[in-house]
Amino acid sequence: MQKIGVVSSSMKMIERIINVAKSMKVAMAVEWVSFPYTDIAEVSEILIANKNKVGGWIFSGPNPYTAAKPYLGKDDNAVFCGITGNEIFKCILEMACEKKSTKLKISMDCPTSDIFTNKESVNELKVAKEMVVFYEYNIPFVLDDIVKMHLSCWKSGEFDGIVTTLHAVELELKKNKVPVRRLMASTTSIRQAVRVLMEKLNGLYFKNSQVGLEIIEIKNFEKIIERAGDSYKLQMLELKIRERLLKLCQGINGYLSEKGNGRYEIFSSRGLLEQHVQVLQDMIDEVRIALATDIVAGIGFGATVFTAQLNAYRAVNQGKSIGSQGIVMIDDDGQIIEAAGQENELGYLVFSADKELLQQLTVANVGIKTYQKIVAIVKKMNWENFTSAMLAGQLEVTDRNVRRIMKDLLKVGLVECIGEEALASRGRPTKKYQLK
């Protein structure tokens, strides 16, 4: 039976989510596990301690989901219960009924990630703009600051009540006898979140069952043979390599195939290879140090052995072309992941269906793979603008090469030069670029 973790600061909300989910046919064969927390910082601890114990996650709202996101990796097994205008309207309507007046002024807090959609929802309700005053906070947040802000609003005598997205704030305000409503996901939102999660998990099951192939190539194997000196030492060396690889195969339920001349192939499933990518990298590093030589490793995924092999060969060639010491992955939708499982992991697509973009790149004489990689780097590094030197450092190519690419992309309007940065030393100013 599949286990799904439910994360919330409120045990009542967890029970509500579970009860709604249990009433749905799509989620009947599921064991629901409760993960309540007191402080938002505990969410990361919950994820780290239980990541391999549950198959999916449902969060009661955007706050715990945002706190968990850095520890989720890919979010293909997680969802959160969203807040819509209906929930906001419900809180306003309840306060209006309680006050017996529609002339209200309400203080509402919400995370930065939701401020735009919440303001938009309030505008769509066609209530007076001054009725709801928003207080924006980041995650992690200081609870006392949010409580003090709401208390200050209430004590000013200008506000009729508070709407909060935080369970702990609700409890503190109730202690101070402040009229407060908690903004929570509706039953409809919970149902929608459960449906999306089950669809994600079903897709993940088929994805994980795809064929996975890792190719490991020991570079300069001829020189290693020469260093061995005689056939006995060479056989002993190969046995040690094979022993390490067989131990790895045992952990991932894989099959080892030795191709000769320092090339090995390991067949397994996509799910197991992705789960053990760090173990794969550690093993490669161990063999690299033992043999004092570079190793290229590529992993390919596919619905068939043939497509997995094809993508694995492409991954190895990509590793060779960029001089990567990490694992390169390529899946059957054309996505390349460089330095898989490491802090500097980078993912990008090698194709595009945008005909206009492809035409522009053809005129610029820049490959789609190069362009997509540049876009991925800029997004990953969160650069609002960048210099050719910054980009060259990430691409591990010369500054001159990047300047040429930027010049070509400028001509077709895919990047723009937004200014120049004067250097302390002599030389021409450095241009600053921005993606369009």
Long-range contacts (C-beta under 8 A, 24 or more apart in sequence): 1-29, 1-30, 1-31, 2-29, 2-30, 2-31, 2-55, 2-56, 2-201, 3-30, 3-31, 3-32, 3-33, 3-53, 3-54, 3-55, 3-56, 4-30, 4-31, 4-32, 4-33, 4-54, 4-55, 4-56, 4-57, 4-58, 4-197, 5-33, 5-34, 5-35, 5-46, 5-50, 5-54, 5-56, 5-57, 5-58, 6-32, 6-33, 6-34, 6-35, 6-57, 6-58, 6-60, 7-35, 7-36, 7-37, 7-43, 7-46, 7-57, 7-58, 7-59, 7-60, 7-64, 7-68, 8-35, 8-36, 8-37, 8-59, 8-60, 8-61, 8-64, 8-167, 9-36, 9-37, 9-38, 9-40, 9-60, 9-64, 9-166, 9-167, 9-168, 10-36, 10-60, 10-167, 11-36, 13-60, 13-167, 13-184, 14-60, 16-190, 17-58, 17-60, 17-81, 17-190, 17-194, 20-187, 20-190, 20-191, 20-194, 21-58, 21-190, 21-194, 24-191, 24-194, 24-195, 26-194, 26-195, 26-198, 27-194, 27-198, 37-64, 38-168, 40-64, 40-67, 40-139, 40-140, 40-141, 41-67, 41-140, 43-67, 43-68, 44-68, 44-70, 44-71, 47-71, 47-72, 55-201, 56-197, 56-200, 56-201, 58-193, 58-194, 58-197, 60-184, 60-185, 61-165, 61-184, 61-185, 62-111, 62-113, 62-114, 63-111, 63-139, 63-165, 63-166, 66-111, 66-113, 66-139, 67-139, 67-140, 76-200, 76-203, 76-204, 76-207, 77-197, 77-200, 77-201, 77-204, 78-197, 78-200, 79-193, 79-196, 79-197, 79-200, 80-193, 81-185, 81-189, 81-190, 81-193, 82-185, 82-189, 82-192, 82-193, 83-114, 83-118, 83-165, 83-183, 83-184, 83-185, 83-189, 84-121, 84-186, 84-189, 85-121, 85-122, 85-124, 85-125, 86-186, 86-188, 87-183, 87-184, 87-185, 87-186, 87-189, 88-118, 88-121, 88-122, 88-125, 88-163, 88-183, 89-125, 90-186, 91-163, 91-181, 91-182, 91-183, 92-125, 92-127, 92-131, 92-132, 92-163, 94-181, 95-160, 95-161, 95-163, 95-179, 95-181, 98-161, 98-179, 99-160, 99-161, 101-160, 104-131, 104-160, 104-161, 105-130, 105-131, 105-133, 105-158, 105-159, 105-160, 106-131, 106-132, 106-133, 106-159, 106-160, 106-161, 106-162, 106-163, 107-133, 107-135, 107-149, 107-150, 107-153, 107-154, 107-159, 107-161, 107-162, 107-163, 108-132, 108-133, 108-134, 108-135, 108-162, 108-163, 108-164, 108-183, 109-134, 109-135, 109-136, 109-137, 109-146, 109-149, 109-150, 109-163, 109-164, 109-165, 109-166, 109-169, 110-134, 110-135, 110-136, 110-137, 110-165, 110-183, 111-136, 111-137, 111-138, 111-139, 111-141, 111-165, 112-136, 112-137, 112-138, 112-139, 113-139, 114-165, 132-163, 133-159, 143-168, 143-169, 143-172, 147-172, 147-173, 150-178, 150-180, 151-176, 151-178, 154-178, 207-270, 207-271, 208-269, 208-270, 208-271, 208-272, 208-274, 209-269, 209-270, 209-271, 210-269, 210-270, 210-301, 210-302, 210-303, 210-308, 210-332, 211-267, 211-269, 211-270, 211-301, 211-302, 211-303, 211-304, 211-305, 211-307, 211-308, 212-267, 212-268, 212-269, 212-270, 212-271, 212-272, 212-273, 212-274, 212-299, 212-300, 212-301, 212-308, 213-265, 213-266, 213-267, 213-268, 213-299, 213-300, 213-301, 213-305, 213-308, 213-309, 213-311, 213-312, 214-265, 214-266, 214-268, 214-273, 214-280, 214-297, 214-298, 214-299, 214-312, 214-327, 215-263, 215-264, 215-265, 215-297, 215-298, 215-299, 215-300, 215-312, 215-313, 215-315, 215-316, 216-245, 216-263, 216-264, 216-265, 216-266, 216-284, 216-295, 216-296, 216-297, 217-262, 217-263, 217-295, 217-296, 217-297, 217-316, 218-262, 218-263, 218-287, 218-291, 218-293, 218-295, 219-262, 219-293, 219-294, 219-295, 219-296, 220-293, 220-294, 221-261, 221-262, 221-293, 222-261, 223-293, 224-262, 224-291, 224-293, 237-291, 240-290, 241-287, 241-291, 244-283, 244-286, 244-287, 245-283, 248-279, 248-280, 248-283, 251-276, 251-279, 252-276, 252-279, 265-312, 267-305, 267-308, 270-301, 270-331, 273-299, 273-301, 277-327, 277-329, 277-340, 277-341, 278-341, 280-327, 280-341, 281-326, 281-327, 281-340, 281-341, 281-342, 284-327, 288-325, 294-325, 296-320, 296-324, 297-326, 297-327, 297-328, 298-327, 298-328, 298-329, 298-330, 299-327, 299-328, 299-329, 299-330, 299-340, 300-329, 300-330, 300-331, 301-329, 301-330, 301-331, 301-332, 302-331, 302-332, 303-332, 307-332, 322-396, 323-396, 336-369, 346-373, 346-376, 346-377, 346-380, 347-376, 348-372, 348-373, 348-375, 348-376, 357-414, 360-412, 360-413, 360-414, 361-412, 361-414, 363-411, 363-412, 364-408, 364-409, 364-411, 364-412, 364-414, 365-408, 366-405, 366-408, 366-409, 370-405, 371-409, 371-414, 374-405, 374-435, 375-435, 378-435, 384-434, 385-418, 385-419, 385-432, 385-433, 385-434, 386-432, 386-433, 386-434, 387-421, 387-430, 387-431, 387-432, 387-433, 388-430, 388-431, 388-433, 389-430, 406-431, 406-433
